[in-house]
Amino acid sequence: MQPVADFKIDVHIQEKPGISFLEVKGDLSTGDLANAIKTTRADKDFQVWVTFYPTQDQQTKCKSCGENGLNGDLLITYDVERQNPKGEIMVSKGYFVHYFAPSDVPRISKNVVFIIDRSGSMSGRKIKQTRLALLKILSDLDEDDHFGLITFDSEVSLWKRELLRATEANLENAKSFVKEIRDRGATDINAAVLAGVDMINRHPREGTASILILLTDGDPTTGETNIEKIMSNVKKAIGNKFPLYCLGFGYDVNFDFLTKMSLENSGVARRIYEDSDADLQLQGFYEEVAVPLLTDIQLKYPGGTNLTKTSFSLYFNGSEIVVSGQITDNSVESFTTEVIAVSKGSNVTYQDTIMTKDPSDVPPENENFMQRLWAYLTVKQLLDRQVLLKGQEKEDEKKEALKLSLKYQFVTTLTSMVVTKPQEGEVEVANKPKEGKGGDGYTADVDSDDDDSAFASFSVINHHPAQRAFLLHSVPMDYPAAMDYSDAMDYSDAMDYSVMIHHPLPTYGSPTIHTTTPPAVQVHSNRFLLPVVGQSKPLCFDVPLPHKLRLLQDSASEFSMNGESLSENHGFHQIAIHYKTNHHLIISTKSISYHNGQDKVEILWGQELTQHNTDGVSLVVLENEMNVTMGNIGVVIISHKKDGVKFLWPAIWEHPKDVNLTGVLGKSDISYVKTEGSQTPTLKMKDKEVKTYLETVSDYRFHSTPVQECWLVPFQAVMEAEISDFTVTQL
């Protein structure tokens, strides 16, 4: 770009219901450029004109402008008077548009889980702004909402294992937790999102709306790092029950990945720009989804065809659903709409009819507006869907989107805008940058009458918020380069999340030599999964059945956990936890027994929420999960059922730092490096070379049991001891 002598943008807005609100903001409204904007209302607020006529000198004087001229956005946001809860329907030349934004329904209480990236790349301003935004968001929760907080790097930390009601006391405790969020470590997105899904799935509340919000600034770098596998795990776990919203912080985030994962789970992805107002951007997004009003919305249009999206999982207060399509029979005198949705657990229906022969509200000079709006929405949704498709179906949708983009002159990821410099006559092409690393995407519909004027691109935004918005961009020829962040690892805080599965045990030739294919001799075993900080693939090792194992021990706090497995069953059939001299918890697949001195408490699996608290001990049982806190150590026991057989699975979810934990689940100082050039896969572990092979295992930390790959190694190579050193005679 460069400053030009004659730069003019004229925006004319005409709305029959009347314009209730209008705001002009963005980089191009700052500094001296604010004086170049003029707003005029007329006709009892049914019409508004916004003009932007910056002088050549003003074009270099805004927040993001420089000697090359305009560089930034001009966002015009407005809303209309909404008097009809059934929505506004407009018909013109065989096309219709339906604006649906009811406000006469009660709010639905929500279950919301925030999943916050605290990896090393979030250091500095990003983590500070995230804390500020969360503190404000927590203050805005309604008392009948339930919420959860999860932070993650190479570890996943849960503020609480269950969703808590947004009471004043709980919110204050949550804010104290948020204030202590610090950046460290790598990025395990897979485990973090699955933990969030699991938290919501374990606490279903009828008549409520559940929402999962992920904030991250980077790629997955530890745990499961295969993007396709992560998306598969998340989609399977969510199962179309609630939306996942992904917020990508900065330019270096893999925004394509976040977009696809969101769309697969009825959500959207939003880029949070690394700027001074990033905390306000985060708050702004939350405000869009803060008040759910309807769920499972279906819009029906008898006599309509080539419809844009008509099914939505949630409708939020302050948002607007826009559907457009064609009318199959232009001779019909009326056109009917029907909306069916759920409000606080009960069905609601909205029906409306418009006479198609009545004079159109669209001015003659804009008589093709309805058709262009239909085309715009169709192209946008085709491009969104294309992300999820493969093969011929993907190519067909791409061709249709390209065809419409060319016909209606939309700048998209498939088309370009040619800009001719006024003096040199050089031609430059502005492609719509794909969202991802190193680009800030936008959609543009360009219209200019003057080749001697600089170009600005223009788009209409109809999704969120409810206010209809026009976004005007200057078109920079150089897009920001991807910034380079490296994750700062903090090995001292590594937490063990050991996992077990039921699997045949290979026969080892020696403690450090392993064949690369499973041997023929097999016995039943429990397989333990051990994530390794800084590595994408965890280790796994087998312990033959039956056995009684010391799972975890902290001698300093007098805490121990042992487990017993039978020869024919998965996992453990009984787990015992002891704390100090008088607290003893015996957990079996059938029942739970807690002894405190002479006192005894019996609990059954499958019950509604059951809690017991005494002397530094907290027991919480909900259906098939038990959360145990004794002193400063917290574990979770999940009751699984596979092939008709029940079994238990334990995991550590809280323990003090700098404590020497022992037991099969206590190993946290392990590391490895894959040796390149070996004929068979080899890992270097503590100066020893260990032969290995790649296995697929189920992760029983979660009810959904996602599958991931691991390097299978001998028990002795990981634990640096024999299995007999971890066996006990009594639970």
PEBEL-V724617 format. One record per residue. RES is the residue in one small letter. D_FIRST is the distance of its C-alpha to the first C-alpha in whole Angstrom. Layout:
[[RES;D_FIRST] [RES;D_FIRST]]
//
This chain:
[[m;0] [q;4] [p;7] [v;9] [a;13] [d;13] [f;12] [k;15] [i;16] [d;20] [v;22] [h;25] [i;28] [q;31] [e;34] [k;38] [p;39] [g;37] [i;34] [s;35] [f;32] [l;29] [e;26] [v;23] [k;21] [g;18] [d;16] [l;14] [s;18] [t;18] [g;19] [d;18] [l;16] [a;20] [n;21] [a;18] [i;20] [k;23] [t;26] [t;29] [r;32] [a;34] [d;37] [k;39] [d;35] [f;35] [q;32] [v;29] [w;26] [v;23] [t;20] [f;17] [y;16] [p;14] [t;15] [q;12] [d;14] [q;14] [q;10] [t;11] [k;14] [c;14] [k;16] [s;13] [c;10] [g;10] [e;9] [n;6] [g;6] [l;7] [n;8] [g;11] [d;14] [l;16] [l;19] [i;22] [t;25] [y;29] [d;32] [v;35] [e;39] [r;40] [q;44] [n;45] [p;45] [k;45] [g;42] [e;40] [i;41] [m;39] [v;40] [s;38] [k;39] [g;40] [y;38] [f;38] [v;36] [h;38] [y;37] [f;39] [a;39] [p;43] [s;44] [d;48] [v;48] [p;49] [r;47] [i;48] [s;49] [k;47] [n;47] [v;44] [v;43] [f;40] [i;40] [i;38] [d;37] [r;38] [s;37] [g;36] [s;32] [m;33] [s;34] [g;32] [r;30] [k;30] [i;34] [k;34] [q;32] [t;34] [r;37] [l;36] [a;35] [l;38] [l;40] [k;39] [i;39] [l;43] [s;43] [d;42] [l;44] [d;47] [e;51] [d;52] [d;49] [h;49] [f;47] [g;47] [l;45] [i;44] [t;42] [f;42] [d;41] [s;43] [e;46] [v;46] [s;47] [l;48] [w;49] [k;52] [r;53] [e;53] [l;51] [l;52] [r;52] [a;50] [t;53] [e;52] [a;54] [n;52] [l;49] [e;50] [n;51] [a;48] [k;46] [s;48] [f;47] [v;43] [k;43] [e;44] [i;42] [r;41] [d;38] [r;40] [g;41] [a;39] [t;38] [d;41] [i;39] [n;42] [a;45] [a;43] [v;42] [l;45] [a;47] [g;45] [v;46] [d;50] [m;50] [i;49] [n;51] [r;54] [h;54] [p;54] [r;54] [e;55] [g;53] [t;50] [a;46] [s;45] [i;42] [l;41] [i;37] [l;36] [l;34] [t;32] [d;30] [g;31] [d;33] [p;36] [t;38] [t;42] [g;44] [e;43] [t;40] [n;40] [i;37] [e;39] [k;42] [i;41] [m;39] [s;43] [n;45] [v;43] [k;43] [k;47] [a;47] [i;46] [g;47] [n;45] [k;47] [f;44] [p;40] [l;38] [y;35] [c;33] [l;30] [g;28] [f;27] [g;24] [y;22] [d;24] [v;27] [n;28] [f;26] [d;28] [f;31] [l;31] [t;30] [k;33] [m;35] [s;34] [l;34] [e;38] [n;39] [s;38] [g;35] [v;32] [a;29] [r;27] [r;24] [i;25] [y;22] [e;23] [d;22] [s;25] [d;26] [a;27] [d;30] [l;29] [q;27] [l;31] [q;33] [g;31] [f;31] [y;35] [e;35] [e;34] [v;37] [a;39] [v;42] [p;43] [l;45] [l;45] [t;46] [d;46] [i;44] [q;45] [l;44] [k;46] [y;46] [p;49] [g;48] [g;44] [t;42] [n;39] [l;39] [t;36] [k;37] [t;40] [s;41] [f;40] [s;42] [l;41] [y;40] [f;39] [n;40] [g;36] [s;35] [e;35] [i;36] [v;35] [v;36] [s;36] [g;38] [q;40] [i;43] [t;45] [d;48] [n;46] [s;50] [v;50] [e;51] [s;50] [f;47] [t;48] [t;46] [e;48] [v;47] [i;49] [a;48] [v;50] [s;50] [k;52] [g;54] [s;55] [n;54] [v;52] [t;51] [y;49] [q;50] [d;48] [t;49] [i;47] [m;48] [t;46] [k;48] [d;47] [p;44] [s;40] [d;38] [v;35] [p;34] [p;35] [e;31] [n;30] [e;33] [n;31] [f;30] [m;33] [q;32] [r;28] [l;29] [w;32] [a;29] [y;27] [l;29] [t;31] [v;28] [k;27] [q;31] [l;31] [l;28] [d;30] [r;33] [q;32] [v;31] [l;35] [l;36] [k;37] [g;39] [q;39] [e;38] [k;35] [e;34] [d;36] [e;33] [k;30] [k;31] [e;32] [a;29] [l;27] [k;29] [l;28] [s;24] [l;24] [k;27] [y;25] [q;21] [f;20] [v;18] [t;20] [t;21] [l;22] [t;20] [s;16] [m;14] [v;13] [v;9] [t;10] [k;8] [p;10] [q;12] [e;13] [g;13] [e;12] [v;12] [e;10] [v;12] [a;11] [n;14] [k;16] [p;17] [k;20] [e;22] [g;23] [k;23] [g;19] [g;17] [d;17] [g;18] [y;17] [t;18] [a;17] [d;18] [v;16] [d;17] [s;16] [d;18] [d;16] [d;14] [d;13] [s;11] [a;8] [f;9] [a;10] [s;13] [f;16] [s;19] [v;23] [i;25] [n;28] [h;30] [h;30] [p;31] [a;33] [q;30] [r;28] [a;25] [f;21] [l;18] [l;15] [h;12] [s;8] [v;7] [p;6] [m;7] [d;9] [y;12] [p;15] [a;18] [a;21] [m;23] [d;26] [y;29] [s;33] [d;36] [a;38] [m;42] [d;45] [y;48] [s;50] [d;49] [a;49] [m;51] [d;53] [y;53] [s;56] [v;56] [m;59] [i;60] [h;63] [h;63] [p;65] [l;66] [p;66] [t;68] [y;67] [g;69] [s;68] [p;66] [t;64] [i;64] [h;63] [t;63] [t;59] [t;61] [p;63] [p;67] [a;69] [v;71] [q;70] [v;71] [h;69] [s;67] [n;64] [r;61] [f;59] [l;55] [l;54] [p;50] [v;49] [v;46] [g;43] [q;44] [s;43] [k;47] [p;50] [l;53] [c;56] [f;60] [d;63] [v;66] [p;69] [l;71] [p;73] [h;72] [k;72] [l;69] [r;68] [l;65] [l;64] [q;66] [d;65] [s;68] [a;67] [s;67] [e;70] [f;67] [s;68] [m;67] [n;69] [g;69] [e;71] [s;71] [l;73] [s;73] [e;72] [n;70] [h;66] [g;65] [f;67] [h;70] [q;71] [i;69] [a;70] [i;69] [h;71] [y;70] [k;72] [t;76] [n;76] [h;73] [h;73] [l;71] [i;72] [i;70] [s;71] [t;70] [k;72] [s;72] [i;71] [s;74] [y;73] [h;76] [n;76] [g;79] [q;81] [d;79] [k;77] [v;75] [e;74] [i;71] [l;70] [w;67] [g;66] [q;66] [e;64] [l;62] [t;65] [q;65] [h;67] [n;67] [t;69] [d;69] [g;66] [v;66] [s;64] [l;64] [v;62] [v;63] [l;61] [e;62] [n;62] [e;60] [m;62] [n;60] [v;62] [t;61] [m;64] [g;64] [n;60] [i;60] [g;59] [v;59] [v;59] [i;61] [i;60] [s;63] [h;62] [k;64] [k;63] [d;66] [g;68] [v;68] [k;67] [f;66] [l;64] [w;61] [p;60] [a;57] [i;56] [w;54] [e;55] [h;56] [p;56] [k;54] [d;56] [v;59] [n;61] [l;61] [t;64] [g;64] [v;63] [l;60] [g;60] [k;58] [s;55] [d;55] [i;54] [s;51] [y;51] [v;49] [k;49] [t;51] [e;49] [g;51] [s;54] [q;56] [t;56] [p;54] [t;55] [l;53] [k;54] [m;56] [k;57] [d;58] [k;59] [e;58] [v;59] [k;59] [t;57] [y;56] [l;53] [e;54] [t;53] [v;54] [s;54] [d;53] [y;56] [r;54] [f;53] [h;54] [s;52] [t;53] [p;50] [v;50] [q;49] [e;49] [c;51] [w;53] [l;57] [v;59] [p;62] [f;63] [q;65] [a;61] [v;60] [m;62] [e;64] [a;67] [e;70] [i;69] [s;73] [d;71] [f;70] [t;72] [v;75] [t;78] [q;77] [l;74]]
//
